[in-house]
Amino acid sequence: MSDIFKEEFIRFLIRREALRFGKFTLKSGLTSPFFINLGDIHKGQDLRFTGKALAETIDVKFGHVDILFGPPYKGISLAAAASMMYSIVFDKDVSILYNRKEAKAHGEKGTFVGKLPQKGDKIVVIDDVLTTGGTKVEAIEILEETFDVKVTGVMVTVDRRKKGADSGLGNYPLHSIITLPDIINYLDQKNSEQADELRKFYEGGS
């Protein structure tokens, strides 16, 4: 992704208040000067824009993909949006798959919804953000153990890790639309007072 597109995506997140500044406690227990909630991206045009950004990044970083797996819950809408935009932008059909947190006891039953993987399928796990990688590792393990396949990698909208922090994904490739340094660079250009707070967080300060 070009710097211009990254700036456009950051402006979009701020405009939709999906990127907010303040003092927040994350799921990991970390205290953060910013918070990203892709749940605030819920309108059709917003999902179209986000899906296009995801599809274009995935196509550049991973090439041909067969299945996008969205962990519940935010990953589901992101996988669907990216799949739709794949069809529009690249004229390619990319399937989606997601799992329920609890198996359904009626109807089609089971845990998984969507295209069930076959050996040889190129599968990318898609989610909103990455801090420690725990949710993504769980998704990878579920897919590989259930279907005896190999996951290709992980795609997120924002890689929000601190400097030098391990993704927790081992050898699985990780790609994102933007990273925390991208946000800091954008705020620097805007002479925003939040830039120093985010830089301190990124460098590992308390």
Secondary structure, 3 states (H helix, E strand, C coil): CCHHHHHHHHHHHHHCCCEEEEEEECCCCCEEEEEECHHHCCCHHHHHHHHHHHHHHHHHHHCCCCEEEECCCHHHHHHHHHHHHHHHHHCCCCEEEEEEEEEECCCCCEEEEECCCCCCCCEEEEEEEECCCHHHHHHHHHHHHHHCCCCCEEEEEEECCCCCCCCCCCCCCEEEEEEHHHHHHHHHHCCCCHHHHHHHHHHCCC
